[in-house]
């Protein structure tokens, strides 16, 4: 010890001590190992018994690596994980999932190292009984991806010896999935969006909503003609746009952390140009001057973090019926719309292998979640 030993401190052997503690009748064991301090009550005031306890505790620490793991609360571990992915598209969803579901249950753990395999089933029971309606297996699987990645991060960071396994639930009993827009519904969606822009231009009380309504109109067109995830759209910057080829270059965005090329349809490129034109009109600069800005922003450069409210208002104005399965349309429905149109286009069908690469997913996911085609869509090939 570099500091002067406390009065009454006894060195049991090199670097291991027993020492009296104020307001306690027991002696305390104290030593350092691998730059970490270990303290534990000897549970006795007898010096000889305390020395034996010190020997046992020291051997236990050296033989049990989990005791050598730095004590970091679950909440702090989560903060570190979220900070490590702050520039990725998934950050917002992972942050919301952690705050809404994980923190209320796992926040009680003073150190993430204490998590065991038994705690995950306990969490799953808590999650199923949390609300009035149990979550579907597909919902739990999406959330469990976040938990699995958080725990794996804690293992890589040395905060836990071994990350508990997180199950993947069977979705065979869950037939409901996010709906797509039919071609007629998509036309109604765009027509209504244009009408709402005109309404805001004519009504002085709605004038301040013009920029928001223009942005949601272009966002709808862009998503339906690119197949991007909503989170990927919100993470997109102008430097990711290859104007020469009409492509996007997405480094590290999405579920797979690798560069991905997204080929845009002409309508998506035009939507980007309109958004950029409005921004440059207020900025007064060039494309290069705003290269690092987020695409999903108002003309003054203010990023729009969520379209949930704006799209909800637009959808309500269309009066498009909720599908029979009871799952309402959302912005994610436009990704499903993109996939369905690509598969069922009679003049130019896109193979599912190519569609999977374009959308940054697997052919299996295309089949399970995005393929809304019916046999009639292939009549021209079958008859």
HELIX and SHEET records of a PDB file:
HELIX    1   1 UNK A   47  UNK A   63  1                                  17    
HELIX    2   2 UNK A   65  UNK A   68  1                                   4    
HELIX    3   3 UNK A   74  UNK A   84  1                                  11    
HELIX    4   4 UNK A   91  UNK A   97  1                                   7    
HELIX    5   5 UNK A   98  UNK A  102  3                                   5    
HELIX    6   6 UNK A  103  UNK A  106  1                                   4    
HELIX    7   7 UNK A  112  UNK A  114  5                                   3    
HELIX    8   8 UNK A  117  UNK A  128  1                                  12    
HELIX    9   9 UNK A  137  UNK A  156  1                                  20    
HELIX   10  10 UNK A  183  UNK A  202  1                                  20    
HELIX   11  11 UNK A  204  UNK A  209  5                                   6    
HELIX   12  12 UNK A  210  UNK A  224  1                                  15    
HELIX   13  13 UNK A  230  UNK A  235  1                                   6    
HELIX   14  14 UNK A  238  UNK A  240  5                                   3    
HELIX   15  15 UNK A  266  UNK A  283  1                                  18    
HELIX   16  16 UNK A  288  UNK A  290  5                                   3    
HELIX   17  17 UNK A  308  UNK A  318  1                                  11    
HELIX   18  18 UNK A  333  UNK A  344  1                                  12    
HELIX   19  19 UNK A  352  UNK A  359  1                                   8    
HELIX   20  20 UNK A  363  UNK A  365  1                                   3    
HELIX   21  21 UNK A  366  UNK A  370  3                                   5    
HELIX   22  22 UNK A  375  UNK A  378  5                                   4    
HELIX   23  23 UNK A  379  UNK A  382  1                                   4    
SHEET    1   A 4 UNK A  10  UNK A  13  0                                        
SHEET    2   A 4 UNK A  16  UNK A  20 -1                                        
SHEET    3   A 4 UNK A  27  UNK A  33 -1                                        
SHEET    4   A 4 UNK A  36  UNK A  41 -1                                        
SHEET    1   B 3 UNK A 241  UNK A 242  0                                        
SHEET    2   B 3 UNK A 247  UNK A 250 -1                                        
SHEET    3   B 3 UNK A 260  UNK A 263 -1                                        
END                                                                             
